[in-house]
Amino acid sequence: MRQEQAGEIENEAIMFERYSEKARRVIFFARYEASQFGSPAIDTEHLLLGILRESQDLLLSVSPSAVAETIRERIRLQAPSGGRIPTSVDLPFSESAKGALNSATEEADRLGSKTISAQHILLGLLREENCLAQRILAELGVTLETARQIAAGWAEKDAGSPAFNLHRGVAGRAIPNEGFQRAIMDAIEEANLLRSPSAGPEHLLLGLLRNENSLATRILRGAGLDLDSVRRKLSGN
């Protein structure tokens, strides 16, 4: 049974078609966290950190103790870490992470949701027994039953930010592509990292520089700009 479940997730492109924009951001941030920890694979704790980055209010709704510092510190103490891996490296999912994501699909189906959202990934993590993410959530008092009750109320809330429903747009006008959306979300993340009360054009510049494969990044680097130097400039260092 477990091997069959693992096989269901092998084709990521097909699987993630059902994912809401926020759920895709959870996966993106999980990849980023795994690379920062120097992990050879994206594991359940990285998915938990992805939820923390993208939808912290969801975690707080299931446990007031699920604050960023608490979760990150517990993962840091319990998860092995190595040298950072370039974000351009395509990391695979661990078997536990695959199981959690397959369970997320089942939870979305159980709730009658056409899309898989962040709350379904959270439920998937809680179903993956003995994984690090499940243990940390249990330590914070989060149970599958309670999370399911709360997730039912999030059925539509996490379907996608209105700001990113622009792809519905107007015929004949340019629409934002995935790279554009990623740059915007990265800009917001950079603003948070710099403890800025709002995200501005300067953070958008950082967001563009984080996407190593985009034409904009190549142009900016050709002009002598790089991510670390711009970060230092904005932080006053």
Secondary structure, DSSP 8 states (H G I E B T S, - for coil): -HHHHHHHTS-HHHHGGGB-HHHHHHHHHHHHHHHHHT-SSB-HHHHHHHHHHH-HHHHHHH-TT--HHHHHHHHHHHS---S---TTS---B-HHHHHHHHHHHHHHHHTT-SSB-HHHHHHHHHHSTTSHHHHHHHHTT--HHHHHHHHHHTTTTTS--GGG-GGG--TTS----HHHHHHHHHHHHHHHHTT-SS--HHHHHHHHHH-TTSHHHHHHHHTT--HHHHHHHHHT-
